[in-house]
Amino acid sequence: MTKLKALFAVPALAVASVSAHAAVDVTALDGTKADVALVGAAVFAVLIAVAGFKYIRRLL
């Protein structure tokens, strides 16, 4: 039984490795880089504003 498993494992791994190197379409991802950066910057600005507000309230 183990020889049979080994016999079928080699072709299965060969087929799996070929499909792992297939080309992936990334044209839709290229356009979203600016949107993601804009949202990230907005979230970071809100975090900085909240931290600054808490810091100023603590000083007063």
N, CA, C and O atoms as a Tripos MOL2 file, in Angstrom:
@<TRIPOS>MOLECULE
protein
  240   239    60     0     0
PROTEIN
NO_CHARGES

@<TRIPOS>ATOM
      1 N           0.8240   -1.2020    0.0000 N.3       1 MET1
      2 CA          0.0000    0.0000    0.0000 C.3       1 MET1
      3 C           0.8640    1.2610    0.0000 C.2       1 MET1
      4 O           0.5240    2.2400   -0.6640 O.2       1 MET1
      5 N           1.9790    1.2480    0.7380 N.am      2 THR2
      6 CA          2.8310    2.4360    0.7740 C.3       2 THR2
      7 C           3.5170    2.6620   -0.5620 C.2       2 THR2
      8 O           3.7580    3.8050   -0.9500 O.2       2 THR2
      9 N           3.8360    1.5720   -1.2750 N.am      3 LYS3
     10 CA          4.4360    1.7330   -2.5980 C.3       3 LYS3
     11 C           3.4410    2.3540   -3.5720 C.2       3 LYS3
     12 O           3.8140    3.1440   -4.4390 O.2       3 LYS3
     13 N           2.1780    1.9890   -3.4170 N.am      4 LEU4
     14 CA          1.1410    2.5430   -4.2750 C.3       4 LEU4
     15 C           0.9600    4.0360   -4.0130 C.2       4 LEU4
     16 O           0.7880    4.8190   -4.9470 O.2       4 LEU4
     17 N           1.0010    4.4230   -2.7460 N.am      5 LYS5
     18 CA          0.8920    5.8440   -2.4010 C.3       5 LYS5
     19 C           2.0700    6.6290   -2.9660 C.2       5 LYS5
     20 O           1.8980    7.7270   -3.4950 O.2       5 LYS5
     21 N           3.2620    6.0610   -2.8520 N.am      6 ALA6
     22 CA          4.4500    6.7260   -3.3800 C.3       6 ALA6
     23 C           4.3900    6.8240   -4.8990 C.2       6 ALA6
     24 O           4.8590    7.8010   -5.4820 O.2       6 ALA6
     25 N           3.8180    5.8220   -5.5290 N.am      7 LEU7
     26 CA          3.7100    5.8190   -6.9840 C.3       7 LEU7
     27 C           2.8040    6.9430   -7.4790 C.2       7 LEU7
     28 O           3.0890    7.5630   -8.5040 O.2       7 LEU7
     29 N           1.7180    7.2080   -6.7620 N.am      8 PHE8
     30 CA          0.7870    8.2520   -7.1770 C.3       8 PHE8
     31 C           1.1500    9.6260   -6.6270 C.2       8 PHE8
     32 O           0.6290   10.6320   -7.1090 O.2       8 PHE8
     33 N           2.0110    9.6920   -5.6520 N.am      9 ALA9
     34 CA          2.3750   10.9780   -5.0560 C.3       9 ALA9
     35 C           3.2420   11.8020   -5.9950 C.2       9 ALA9
     36 O           3.1010   13.0240   -6.0410 O.2       9 ALA9
     37 N           4.1210   11.1740   -6.7310 N.am     10 VAL10
     38 CA          5.0420   11.9090   -7.6060 C.3      10 VAL10
     39 C           4.3010   12.6380   -8.7200 C.2      10 VAL10
     40 O           4.5460   13.8300   -8.9000 O.2      10 VAL10
     41 N           3.4150   12.0060   -9.4750 N.am     11 PRO11
     42 CA          2.6890   12.7620  -10.5070 C.3      11 PRO11
     43 C           1.7680   13.8300   -9.9220 C.2      11 PRO11
     44 O           1.5810   14.8910  -10.5190 O.2      11 PRO11
     45 N           1.2030   13.5510   -8.7680 N.am     12 ALA12
     46 CA          0.3180   14.5400   -8.1500 C.3      12 ALA12
     47 C           1.1010   15.7800   -7.7490 C.2      12 ALA12
     48 O           0.6250   16.8990   -7.9400 O.2      12 ALA12
     49 N           2.2790   15.6010   -7.2050 N.am     13 LEU13
     50 CA          3.1140   16.7480   -6.8330 C.3      13 LEU13
     51 C           3.5930   17.5070   -8.0660 C.2      13 LEU13
     52 O           3.7110   18.7310   -8.0280 O.2      13 LEU13
     53 N           3.8660   16.8060   -9.1430 N.am     14 ALA14
     54 CA          4.3030   17.4720  -10.3650 C.3      14 ALA14
     55 C           3.1930   18.3500  -10.9310 C.2      14 ALA14
     56 O           3.4570   19.4640  -11.3820 O.2      14 ALA14
     57 N           1.9750   17.8700  -10.9140 N.am     15 VAL15
     58 CA          0.8380   18.6550  -11.4110 C.3      15 VAL15
     59 C           0.5770   19.8450  -10.5000 C.2      15 VAL15
     60 O           0.2680   20.9360  -10.9790 O.2      15 VAL15
     61 N           0.6960   19.6500   -9.2050 N.am     16 ALA16
     62 CA          0.4500   20.7330   -8.2520 C.3      16 ALA16
     63 C           1.4960   21.8260   -8.3850 C.2      16 ALA16
     64 O           1.1720   23.0050   -8.2390 O.2      16 ALA16
     65 N           2.7380   21.4660   -8.6560 N.am     17 SER17
     66 CA          3.7820   22.4820   -8.7610 C.3      17 SER17
     67 C           3.6450   23.2920  -10.0460 C.2      17 SER17
     68 O           4.0230   24.4630  -10.0710 O.2      17 SER17
     69 N           3.1190   22.7030  -11.1010 N.am     18 VAL18
     70 CA          2.9190   23.4430  -12.3490 C.3      18 VAL18
     71 C           1.8330   24.4930  -12.1670 C.2      18 VAL18
     72 O           1.9910   25.6240  -12.6270 O.2      18 VAL18
     73 N           0.7460   24.1470  -11.5130 N.am     19 SER19
     74 CA         -0.3330   25.1110  -11.3310 C.3      19 SER19
     75 C           0.0300   26.1720  -10.3050 C.2      19 SER19
     76 O          -0.5890   27.2360  -10.2870 O.2      19 SER19
     77 N           0.9970   25.9200   -9.4660 N.am     20 ALA20
     78 CA          1.4050   26.9060   -8.4690 C.3      20 ALA20
     79 C           2.1510   28.0690   -9.1140 C.2      20 ALA20
     80 O           2.2050   29.1560   -8.5380 O.2      20 ALA20
     81 N           2.7180   27.8660  -10.2820 N.am     21 HIS21
     82 CA          3.4830   28.9070  -10.9540 C.3      21 HIS21
     83 C           2.6930   29.5850  -12.0680 C.2      21 HIS21
     84 O           3.2810   30.1920  -12.9630 O.2      21 HIS21
     85 N           1.3900   29.4880  -12.0200 N.am     22 ALA22
     86 CA          0.5590   30.1050  -13.0470 C.3      22 ALA22
     87 C           0.5620   31.6220  -12.8760 C.2      22 ALA22
     88 O           0.6980   32.1240  -11.7600 O.2      22 ALA22
     89 N           0.4140   32.3410  -13.9670 N.am     23 ALA23
     90 CA          0.3910   33.8030  -13.9290 C.3      23 ALA23
     91 C          -0.9260   34.2840  -13.3250 C.2      23 ALA23
     92 O          -1.9910   33.7320  -13.6040 O.2      23 ALA23
     93 N          -0.8340   35.3120  -12.5020 N.am     24 VAL24
     94 CA         -2.0060   35.8700  -11.8410 C.3      24 VAL24
     95 C          -2.2490   37.2640  -12.4050 C.2      24 VAL24
     96 O          -1.3200   38.0640  -12.5140 O.2      24 VAL24
     97 N          -3.4900   37.5530  -12.7610 N.am     25 ASP25
     98 CA         -3.8430   38.8600  -13.3040 C.3      25 ASP25
     99 C          -3.8840   39.8850  -12.1760 C.2      25 ASP25
    100 O          -4.6740   39.7480  -11.2420 O.2      25 ASP25
    101 N          -3.0350   40.9140  -12.2600 N.am     26 VAL26
    102 CA         -2.9440   41.9160  -11.1930 C.3      26 VAL26
    103 C          -3.3390   43.3060  -11.6790 C.2      26 VAL26
    104 O          -3.0400   44.2940  -11.0090 O.2      26 VAL26
    105 N          -3.9970   43.4030  -12.8160 N.am     27 THR27
    106 CA         -4.3470   44.7250  -13.3320 C.3      27 THR27
    107 C          -5.3560   45.4230  -12.4330 C.2      27 THR27
    108 O          -5.3220   46.6480  -12.3120 O.2      27 THR27
    109 N          -6.2420   44.6830  -11.8060 N.am     28 ALA28
    110 CA         -7.2220   45.3030  -10.9120 C.3      28 ALA28
    111 C          -6.5610   45.7900   -9.6320 C.2      28 ALA28
    112 O          -7.0350   46.7460   -9.0190 O.2      28 ALA28
    113 N          -5.4880   45.1580   -9.2240 N.am     29 LEU29
    114 CA         -4.8010   45.5560   -7.9960 C.3      29 LEU29
    115 C          -3.9750   46.8190   -8.1880 C.2      29 LEU29
    116 O          -3.7710   47.5690   -7.2330 O.2      29 LEU29
    117 N          -3.4970   47.0700   -9.3950 N.am     30 ASP30
    118 CA         -2.6650   48.2450   -9.6370 C.3      30 ASP30
    119 C          -3.4340   49.5390   -9.4230 C.2      30 ASP30
    120 O          -2.8620   50.5200   -8.9460 O.2      30 ASP30
    121 N          -4.6910   49.5630   -9.7580 N.am     31 GLY31
    122 CA         -5.4880   50.7750   -9.6120 C.3      31 GLY31
    123 C          -5.9010   51.0650   -8.1850 C.2      31 GLY31
    124 O          -6.2700   52.1960   -7.8650 O.2      31 GLY31
    125 N          -5.8450   50.0740   -7.3290 N.am     32 THR32
    126 CA         -6.3070   50.2750   -5.9550 C.3      32 THR32
    127 C          -5.2010   50.7010   -5.0010 C.2      32 THR32
    128 O          -5.4740   50.9700   -3.8320 O.2      32 THR32
    129 N          -3.9700   50.7700   -5.4680 N.am     33 LYS33
    130 CA         -2.8660   51.1460   -4.5820 C.3      33 LYS33
    131 C          -3.0560   52.5480   -4.0270 C.2      33 LYS33
    132 O          -2.8260   52.7780   -2.8390 O.2      33 LYS33
    133 N          -3.4690   53.4820   -4.8600 N.am     34 ALA34
    134 CA         -3.6670   54.8560   -4.4030 C.3      34 ALA34
    135 C          -4.8330   54.9440   -3.4260 C.2      34 ALA34
    136 O          -4.7700   55.6880   -2.4480 O.2      34 ALA34
    137 N          -5.8890   54.1950   -3.6850 N.am     35 ASP35
    138 CA         -7.0430   54.2080   -2.7810 C.3      35 ASP35
    139 C          -6.6790   53.6550   -1.4070 C.2      35 ASP35
    140 O          -7.0860   54.2020   -0.3820 O.2      35 ASP35
    141 N          -5.9240   52.5880   -1.3910 N.am     36 VAL36
    142 CA         -5.5190   51.9860   -0.1200 C.3      36 VAL36
    143 C          -4.5950   52.9250    0.6340 C.2      36 VAL36
    144 O          -4.7040   53.0510    1.8530 O.2      36 VAL36
    145 N          -3.6920   53.5820   -0.0660 N.am     37 ALA37
    146 CA         -2.7910   54.5340    0.5840 C.3      37 ALA37
    147 C          -3.5680   55.7150    1.1510 C.2      37 ALA37
    148 O          -3.2440   56.2020    2.2340 O.2      37 ALA37
    149 N          -4.5790   56.1780    0.4450 N.am     38 LEU38
    150 CA         -5.3920   57.2970    0.9210 C.3      38 LEU38
    151 C          -6.1710   56.9180    2.1800 C.2      38 LEU38
    152 O          -6.2240   57.6960    3.1330 O.2      38 LEU38
    153 N          -6.7620   55.7560    2.1900 N.am     39 VAL39
    154 CA         -7.5060   55.3060    3.3710 C.3      39 VAL39
    155 C          -6.5520   55.0980    4.5450 C.2      39 VAL39
    156 O          -6.8820   55.4560    5.6760 O.2      39 VAL39
    157 N          -5.3940   54.5330    4.2970 N.am     40 GLY40
    158 CA         -4.4070   54.3380    5.3580 C.3      40 GLY40
    159 C          -3.9390   55.6520    5.9490 C.2      40 GLY40
    160 O          -3.7860   55.7690    7.1650 O.2      40 GLY40
    161 N          -3.7110   56.6400    5.0990 N.am     41 ALA41
    162 CA         -3.2930   57.9560    5.5870 C.3      41 ALA41
    163 C          -4.4010   58.6140    6.3990 C.2      41 ALA41
    164 O          -4.1210   59.2700    7.4020 O.2      41 ALA41
    165 N          -5.6450   58.4490    5.9840 N.am     42 ALA42
    166 CA         -6.7660   59.0310    6.7250 C.3      42 ALA42
    167 C          -6.9100   58.3790    8.0990 C.2      42 ALA42
    168 O          -7.1420   59.0720    9.0900 O.2      42 ALA42
    169 N          -6.7750   57.0750    8.1660 N.am     43 VAL43
    170 CA         -6.8640   56.3770    9.4550 C.3      43 VAL43
    171 C          -5.7150   56.7950   10.3600 C.2      43 VAL43
    172 O          -5.9130   57.0060   11.5570 O.2      43 VAL43
    173 N          -4.5230   56.9170    9.8040 N.am     44 PHE44
    174 CA         -3.3680   57.3440   10.5910 C.3      44 PHE44
    175 C          -3.5620   58.7640   11.1060 C.2      44 PHE44
    176 O          -3.2050   59.0580   12.2470 O.2      44 PHE44
    177 N          -4.1190   59.6460   10.2880 N.am     45 ALA45
    178 CA         -4.3730   61.0220   10.7180 C.3      45 ALA45
    179 C          -5.3910   61.0610   11.8520 C.2      45 ALA45
    180 O          -5.2420   61.8490   12.7860 O.2      45 ALA45
    181 N          -6.4090   60.2340   11.7860 N.am     46 VAL46
    182 CA         -7.4030   60.1860   12.8640 C.3      46 VAL46
    183 C          -6.7580   59.6850   14.1520 C.2      46 VAL46
    184 O          -7.0340   60.2210   15.2250 O.2      46 VAL46
    185 N          -5.9130   58.6750   14.0650 N.am     47 LEU47
    186 CA         -5.2330   58.1710   15.2580 C.3      47 LEU47
    187 C          -4.3340   59.2330   15.8820 C.2      47 LEU47
    188 O          -4.2970   59.3740   17.1040 O.2      47 LEU47
    189 N          -3.6170   59.9730   15.0590 N.am     48 ILE48
    190 CA         -2.7550   61.0440   15.5640 C.3      48 ILE48
    191 C          -3.6010   62.1390   16.1990 C.2      48 ILE48
    192 O          -3.2270   62.6720   17.2440 O.2      48 ILE48
    193 N          -4.7320   62.4850   15.5920 N.am     49 ALA49
    194 CA         -5.6040   63.5260   16.1460 C.3      49 ALA49
    195 C          -6.1770   63.0990   17.4940 C.2      49 ALA49
    196 O          -6.2360   63.9100   18.4180 O.2      49 ALA49
    197 N          -6.5910   61.8660   17.6210 N.am     50 VAL50
    198 CA         -7.1330   61.3710   18.8910 C.3      50 VAL50
    199 C          -6.0470   61.3650   19.9600 C.2      50 VAL50
    200 O          -6.2960   61.7730   21.0950 O.2      50 VAL50
    201 N          -4.8570   60.9110   19.6160 N.am     51 ALA51
    202 CA         -3.7590   60.8960   20.5830 C.3      51 ALA51
    203 C          -3.3950   62.3130   21.0040 C.2      51 ALA51
    204 O          -3.1430   62.5590   22.1840 O.2      51 ALA51
    205 N          -3.3640   63.2440   20.0650 N.am     52 GLY52
    206 CA         -3.0720   64.6410   20.4010 C.3      52 GLY52
    207 C          -4.1430   65.2470   21.2860 C.2      52 GLY52
    208 O          -3.8310   65.9800   22.2240 O.2      52 GLY52
    209 N          -5.3940   64.9520   21.0010 N.am     53 PHE53
    210 CA         -6.5000   65.4650   21.8160 C.3      53 PHE53
    211 C          -6.4070   64.9390   23.2440 C.2      53 PHE53
    212 O          -6.5980   65.6930   24.1980 O.2      53 PHE53
    213 N          -6.1150   63.6460   23.3950 N.am     54 LYS54
    214 CA         -5.9780   63.0720   24.7350 C.3      54 LYS54
    215 C          -4.7900   63.6850   25.4700 C.2      54 LYS54
    216 O          -4.8620   63.9280   26.6750 O.2      54 LYS54
    217 N          -3.6980   63.9340   24.7510 N.am     55 TYR55
    218 CA         -2.5020   64.5200   25.3530 C.3      55 TYR55
    219 C          -2.7790   65.9450   25.8240 C.2      55 TYR55
    220 O          -2.3590   66.3220   26.9180 O.2      55 TYR55
    221 N          -3.4710   66.7340   25.0240 N.am     56 ILE56
    222 CA         -3.7880   68.1180   25.3930 C.3      56 ILE56
    223 C          -4.7530   68.1430   26.5710 C.2      56 ILE56
    224 O          -4.5990   68.9750   27.4650 O.2      56 ILE56
    225 N          -5.7340   67.2610   26.5970 N.am     57 ARG57
    226 CA         -6.6810   67.2220   27.7290 C.3      57 ARG57
    227 C          -5.9780   66.8480   29.0240 C.2      57 ARG57
    228 O          -6.3350   67.3420   30.0930 O.2      57 ARG57
    229 N          -4.9840   65.9810   28.9330 N.am     58 ARG58
    230 CA         -4.2520   65.5850   30.1300 C.3      58 ARG58
    231 C          -3.4190   66.7490   30.6620 C.2      58 ARG58
    232 O          -3.2560   66.8830   31.8750 O.2      58 ARG58
    233 N          -2.8930   67.5870   29.7790 N.am     59 LEU59
    234 CA         -2.0860   68.7320   30.2100 C.3      59 LEU59
    235 C          -2.9320   69.8140   30.8650 C.2      59 LEU59
    236 O          -2.4490   70.5320   31.7400 O.2      59 LEU59
    237 N          -4.1810   69.9360   30.4520 N.am     60 LEU60
    238 CA         -5.0430   70.9680   31.0340 C.3      60 LEU60
    239 C          -5.5990   70.4420   32.2910 C.2      60 LEU60
    240 O          -6.3600   71.1340   32.9670 O.2      60 LEU60
@<TRIPOS>BOND
     1     1     2 1
     2     2     3 1
     3     3     4 2
     4     3     5 am
     5     5     6 1
     6     6     7 1
     7     7     8 2
     8     7     9 am
     9     9    10 1
    10    10    11 1
    11    11    12 2
    12    11    13 am
    13    13    14 1
    14    14    15 1
    15    15    16 2
    16    15    17 am
    17    17    18 1
    18    18    19 1
    19    19    20 2
    20    19    21 am
    21    21    22 1
    22    22    23 1
    23    23    24 2
    24    23    25 am
    25    25    26 1
    26    26    27 1
    27    27    28 2
    28    27    29 am
    29    29    30 1
    30    30    31 1
    31    31    32 2
    32    31    33 am
    33    33    34 1
    34    34    35 1
    35    35    36 2
    36    35    37 am
    37    37    38 1
    38    38    39 1
    39    39    40 2
    40    39    41 am
    41    41    42 1
    42    42    43 1
    43    43    44 2
    44    43    45 am
    45    45    46 1
    46    46    47 1
    47    47    48 2
    48    47    49 am
    49    49    50 1
    50    50    51 1
    51    51    52 2
    52    51    53 am
    53    53    54 1
    54    54    55 1
    55    55    56 2
    56    55    57 am
    57    57    58 1
    58    58    59 1
    59    59    60 2
    60    59    61 am
    61    61    62 1
    62    62    63 1
    63    63    64 2
    64    63    65 am
    65    65    66 1
    66    66    67 1
    67    67    68 2
    68    67    69 am
    69    69    70 1
    70    70    71 1
    71    71    72 2
    72    71    73 am
    73    73    74 1
    74    74    75 1
    75    75    76 2
    76    75    77 am
    77    77    78 1
    78    78    79 1
    79    79    80 2
    80    79    81 am
    81    81    82 1
    82    82    83 1
    83    83    84 2
    84    83    85 am
    85    85    86 1
    86    86    87 1
    87    87    88 2
    88    87    89 am
    89    89    90 1
    90    90    91 1
    91    91    92 2
    92    91    93 am
    93    93    94 1
    94    94    95 1
    95    95    96 2
    96    95    97 am
    97    97    98 1
    98    98    99 1
    99    99   100 2
   100    99   101 am
   101   101   102 1
   102   102   103 1
   103   103   104 2
   104   103   105 am
   105   105   106 1
   106   106   107 1
   107   107   108 2
   108   107   109 am
   109   109   110 1
   110   110   111 1
   111   111   112 2
   112   111   113 am
   113   113   114 1
   114   114   115 1
   115   115   116 2
   116   115   117 am
   117   117   118 1
   118   118   119 1
   119   119   120 2
   120   119   121 am
   121   121   122 1
   122   122   123 1
   123   123   124 2
   124   123   125 am
   125   125   126 1
   126   126   127 1
   127   127   128 2
   128   127   129 am
   129   129   130 1
   130   130   131 1
   131   131   132 2
   132   131   133 am
   133   133   134 1
   134   134   135 1
   135   135   136 2
   136   135   137 am
   137   137   138 1
   138   138   139 1
   139   139   140 2
   140   139   141 am
   141   141   142 1
   142   142   143 1
   143   143   144 2
   144   143   145 am
   145   145   146 1
   146   146   147 1
   147   147   148 2
   148   147   149 am
   149   149   150 1
   150   150   151 1
   151   151   152 2
   152   151   153 am
   153   153   154 1
   154   154   155 1
   155   155   156 2
   156   155   157 am
   157   157   158 1
   158   158   159 1
   159   159   160 2
   160   159   161 am
   161   161   162 1
   162   162   163 1
   163   163   164 2
   164   163   165 am
   165   165   166 1
   166   166   167 1
   167   167   168 2
   168   167   169 am
   169   169   170 1
   170   170   171 1
   171   171   172 2
   172   171   173 am
   173   173   174 1
   174   174   175 1
   175   175   176 2
   176   175   177 am
   177   177   178 1
   178   178   179 1
   179   179   180 2
   180   179   181 am
   181   181   182 1
   182   182   183 1
   183   183   184 2
   184   183   185 am
   185   185   186 1
   186   186   187 1
   187   187   188 2
   188   187   189 am
   189   189   190 1
   190   190   191 1
   191   191   192 2
   192   191   193 am
   193   193   194 1
   194   194   195 1
   195   195   196 2
   196   195   197 am
   197   197   198 1
   198   198   199 1
   199   199   200 2
   200   199   201 am
   201   201   202 1
   202   202   203 1
   203   203   204 2
   204   203   205 am
   205   205   206 1
   206   206   207 1
   207   207   208 2
   208   207   209 am
   209   209   210 1
   210   210   211 1
   211   211   212 2
   212   211   213 am
   213   213   214 1
   214   214   215 1
   215   215   216 2
   216   215   217 am
   217   217   218 1
   218   218   219 1
   219   219   220 2
   220   219   221 am
   221   221   222 1
   222   222   223 1
   223   223   224 2
   224   223   225 am
   225   225   226 1
   226   226   227 1
   227   227   228 2
   228   227   229 am
   229   229   230 1
   230   230   231 1
   231   231   232 2
   232   231   233 am
   233   233   234 1
   234   234   235 1
   235   235   236 2
   236   235   237 am
   237   237   238 1
   238   238   239 1
   239   239   240 2
@<TRIPOS>SUBSTRUCTURE
     1 MET1         2 RESIDUE 1 A MET
     2 THR2         6 RESIDUE 1 A THR
     3 LYS3        10 RESIDUE 1 A LYS
     4 LEU4        14 RESIDUE 1 A LEU
     5 LYS5        18 RESIDUE 1 A LYS
     6 ALA6        22 RESIDUE 1 A ALA
     7 LEU7        26 RESIDUE 1 A LEU
     8 PHE8        30 RESIDUE 1 A PHE
     9 ALA9        34 RESIDUE 1 A ALA
    10 VAL10       38 RESIDUE 1 A VAL
    11 PRO11       42 RESIDUE 1 A PRO
    12 ALA12       46 RESIDUE 1 A ALA
    13 LEU13       50 RESIDUE 1 A LEU
    14 ALA14       54 RESIDUE 1 A ALA
    15 VAL15       58 RESIDUE 1 A VAL
    16 ALA16       62 RESIDUE 1 A ALA
    17 SER17       66 RESIDUE 1 A SER
    18 VAL18       70 RESIDUE 1 A VAL
    19 SER19       74 RESIDUE 1 A SER
    20 ALA20       78 RESIDUE 1 A ALA
    21 HIS21       82 RESIDUE 1 A HIS
    22 ALA22       86 RESIDUE 1 A ALA
    23 ALA23       90 RESIDUE 1 A ALA
    24 VAL24       94 RESIDUE 1 A VAL
    25 ASP25       98 RESIDUE 1 A ASP
    26 VAL26      102 RESIDUE 1 A VAL
    27 THR27      106 RESIDUE 1 A THR
    28 ALA28      110 RESIDUE 1 A ALA
    29 LEU29      114 RESIDUE 1 A LEU
    30 ASP30      118 RESIDUE 1 A ASP
    31 GLY31      122 RESIDUE 1 A GLY
    32 THR32      126 RESIDUE 1 A THR
    33 LYS33      130 RESIDUE 1 A LYS
    34 ALA34      134 RESIDUE 1 A ALA
    35 ASP35      138 RESIDUE 1 A ASP
    36 VAL36      142 RESIDUE 1 A VAL
    37 ALA37      146 RESIDUE 1 A ALA
    38 LEU38      150 RESIDUE 1 A LEU
    39 VAL39      154 RESIDUE 1 A VAL
    40 GLY40      158 RESIDUE 1 A GLY
    41 ALA41      162 RESIDUE 1 A ALA
    42 ALA42      166 RESIDUE 1 A ALA
    43 VAL43      170 RESIDUE 1 A VAL
    44 PHE44      174 RESIDUE 1 A PHE
    45 ALA45      178 RESIDUE 1 A ALA
    46 VAL46      182 RESIDUE 1 A VAL
    47 LEU47      186 RESIDUE 1 A LEU
    48 ILE48      190 RESIDUE 1 A ILE
    49 ALA49      194 RESIDUE 1 A ALA
    50 VAL50      198 RESIDUE 1 A VAL
    51 ALA51      202 RESIDUE 1 A ALA
    52 GLY52      206 RESIDUE 1 A GLY
    53 PHE53      210 RESIDUE 1 A PHE
    54 LYS54      214 RESIDUE 1 A LYS
    55 TYR55      218 RESIDUE 1 A TYR
    56 ILE56      222 RESIDUE 1 A ILE
    57 ARG57      226 RESIDUE 1 A ARG
    58 ARG58      230 RESIDUE 1 A ARG
    59 LEU59      234 RESIDUE 1 A LEU
    60 LEU60      238 RESIDUE 1 A LEU
